[in-house]
Amino acid sequence: MRSVIFHPLAEKELLDAVSYYEEQESGLGLEYLDEVEHAVNFLVRYPEAGSKVRGSIRRLTLPKFPYSLLYRLLDDQIRILAVAHHKRKPQYWVDRQ
């Protein structure tokens, strides 16, 4: 089983989104976090589920929120490169390793 590692900037994006949603409505930030955790657990089980978007980078879209997880499969881990909002500048994350 592969471990999941978040790029530091992806982790910041996740926490920023949780804070934003929690400010909008109490409990919504936790609902968002639960959605991300569900997606990460899905990737652990089905690492190639996301569609390829650039080289070895894949995208998994969250069903309930306008975000995608952009990730790369490594030998023994899944590296989350970005937690990207669908309205954010496309491919801002391409230089992340």
Contacts in CASP RR format, 6 or more apart in sequence:
PFRMAT RR
TARGET T0000
AUTHOR 0000-0000-0000
METHOD contacts of the structure
MODEL  1
MRSVIFHPLAEKELLDAVSYYEEQESGLGLEYLDEVEHAVNFLVRYPEAG
SKVRGSIRRLTLPKFPYSLLYRLLDDQIRILAVAHHKRKPQYWVDRQ
1 44 0 8 1.000
2 44 0 8 1.000
2 47 0 8 1.000
2 73 0 8 1.000
2 74 0 8 1.000
2 76 0 8 1.000
2 77 0 8 1.000
2 78 0 8 1.000
3 76 0 8 1.000
3 77 0 8 1.000
3 78 0 8 1.000
4 40 0 8 1.000
4 43 0 8 1.000
4 44 0 8 1.000
4 77 0 8 1.000
4 78 0 8 1.000
4 80 0 8 1.000
5 77 0 8 1.000
5 78 0 8 1.000
5 79 0 8 1.000
5 80 0 8 1.000
6 14 0 8 1.000
6 79 0 8 1.000
6 80 0 8 1.000
7 79 0 8 1.000
7 80 0 8 1.000
7 81 0 8 1.000
7 82 0 8 1.000
7 96 0 8 1.000
7 97 0 8 1.000
9 82 0 8 1.000
9 93 0 8 1.000
9 96 0 8 1.000
10 70 0 8 1.000
10 80 0 8 1.000
10 81 0 8 1.000
10 82 0 8 1.000
10 83 0 8 1.000
10 93 0 8 1.000
10 96 0 8 1.000
13 82 0 8 1.000
13 83 0 8 1.000
13 84 0 8 1.000
14 33 0 8 1.000
14 36 0 8 1.000
14 83 0 8 1.000
17 29 0 8 1.000
17 32 0 8 1.000
17 65 0 8 1.000
17 67 0 8 1.000
17 83 0 8 1.000
17 85 0 8 1.000
18 29 0 8 1.000
18 30 0 8 1.000
18 32 0 8 1.000
18 33 0 8 1.000
19 29 0 8 1.000
20 29 0 8 1.000
21 27 0 8 1.000
21 28 0 8 1.000
21 29 0 8 1.000
21 31 0 8 1.000
21 32 0 8 1.000
21 65 0 8 1.000
22 28 0 8 1.000
22 29 0 8 1.000
22 30 0 8 1.000
31 64 0 8 1.000
32 65 0 8 1.000
35 62 0 8 1.000
35 63 0 8 1.000
35 64 0 8 1.000
35 65 0 8 1.000
36 62 0 8 1.000
36 67 0 8 1.000
36 69 0 8 1.000
36 83 0 8 1.000
39 60 0 8 1.000
39 62 0 8 1.000
39 69 0 8 1.000
40 69 0 8 1.000
40 78 0 8 1.000
40 80 0 8 1.000
42 49 0 8 1.000
42 60 0 8 1.000
43 49 0 8 1.000
43 50 0 8 1.000
43 60 0 8 1.000
43 69 0 8 1.000
43 71 0 8 1.000
43 78 0 8 1.000
44 78 0 8 1.000
47 73 0 8 1.000
47 78 0 8 1.000
48 58 0 8 1.000
48 73 0 8 1.000
49 58 0 8 1.000
49 60 0 8 1.000
50 58 0 8 1.000
50 59 0 8 1.000
50 60 0 8 1.000
51 58 0 8 1.000
51 59 0 8 1.000
52 58 0 8 1.000
53 59 0 8 1.000
53 70 0 8 1.000
54 91 0 8 1.000
54 94 0 8 1.000
56 72 0 8 1.000
56 73 0 8 1.000
57 70 0 8 1.000
57 71 0 8 1.000
57 72 0 8 1.000
57 81 0 8 1.000
57 94 0 8 1.000
58 70 0 8 1.000
58 71 0 8 1.000
58 72 0 8 1.000
58 73 0 8 1.000
59 68 0 8 1.000
59 69 0 8 1.000
59 70 0 8 1.000
59 71 0 8 1.000
60 68 0 8 1.000
60 69 0 8 1.000
60 71 0 8 1.000
61 67 0 8 1.000
61 68 0 8 1.000
62 68 0 8 1.000
62 69 0 8 1.000
66 85 0 8 1.000
66 86 0 8 1.000
66 87 0 8 1.000
67 83 0 8 1.000
67 84 0 8 1.000
67 85 0 8 1.000
67 86 0 8 1.000
68 82 0 8 1.000
68 83 0 8 1.000
68 84 0 8 1.000
68 86 0 8 1.000
69 80 0 8 1.000
69 82 0 8 1.000
69 83 0 8 1.000
69 84 0 8 1.000
70 80 0 8 1.000
70 81 0 8 1.000
70 82 0 8 1.000
70 84 0 8 1.000
70 93 0 8 1.000
71 78 0 8 1.000
71 79 0 8 1.000
71 80 0 8 1.000
71 81 0 8 1.000
72 78 0 8 1.000
72 79 0 8 1.000
72 81 0 8 1.000
73 79 0 8 1.000
79 97 0 8 1.000
81 93 0 8 1.000
81 96 0 8 1.000
81 97 0 8 1.000
82 92 0 8 1.000
82 93 0 8 1.000
82 96 0 8 1.000
84 92 0 8 1.000
84 93 0 8 1.000
END
